[in-house]
Amino acid sequence: MGPVDVPEACRTVWDEAEKDACFAREARRIIARAPGRWLGLVPARLAATFDYAGAPGFYLHESNPEAFDERAKVRLG
């Protein structure tokens, strides 16, 4: 996945709640314009959510490399 593409309408919104609302509004607009494209992204989104096992090992290794060495990190991943 690449960087987040901030919609034009949201580029000058700085309040977090307003930014969330703006992103939601723009996402609904984009999905309504091309629902097939959005549905086509589902497999990649599910893979990114469920296939990535590296984060827990990375955090454990970074927090205490002596207790959780590189080998343990790779095994957990």
N, C-alpha and C positions, 0 to 999 in steps of 0.2 A: 504494500500500500504506500502511496506517495503522501506528500504533504497535504494538509487540509486546504481546500480551495474555499476561501472565505467569499461568500456571495457579495456582490457589489452593494446590495442593500444593507449589509451588516458591517461593512468596513469602518463605519464611523460611529458604531454603537459600542459604548464602553461599559455600561452597567451590566454586571453579570446576568441578572435576571432578564434584562431586556435583550442581551446578546443571545441567551438561550431561546427566548421567544422568537427572535428574528431568525435564528438558524432553523427552528421548527417550522416557521411559516415558509421560509425559502425551500426547505426540504420537501414540504407538501406540494409546493408549486412545481418543483423539478420532477417529483414522482408523478404528479398528475399529467405533466407534459409528455412523459415517456415511461409509463408503468412497466413495459416489457424490459427496458434497460435496467430498471431498479430490481425487478425479479431476477434478472440475470446475474446480479451481484450477490444474491443470497448464498450460493455455495462458497464463494470466496470469503464472505463475512463469517459464515459458520466455521470455515477452516481456520480463519484468524482467531476466532474465539476459542475453539476447542483443540486445535492441533498444536498450539504453541506451549511447550512444556518447559521452556528455558527460564522463565521469569523467577520461579521460586528458588531454583539453584543459584541463579545470579545474585539474588538478594541475600541469601544465606552466606554465600561466598564473600560478598562485599562487606557484610556486617562483621564476619569473623573468619578470615581466611585460614587461620590456624586450626580452628575447630571444623571448618567445612572447606576442605582443600579443592583444588581444581578437579581432581579425579572424582570426588563426591559430587561436585557440580555436574559433571558430564553424566555420571550414572543416573542422577535424579532426572536430568533432562531426557 
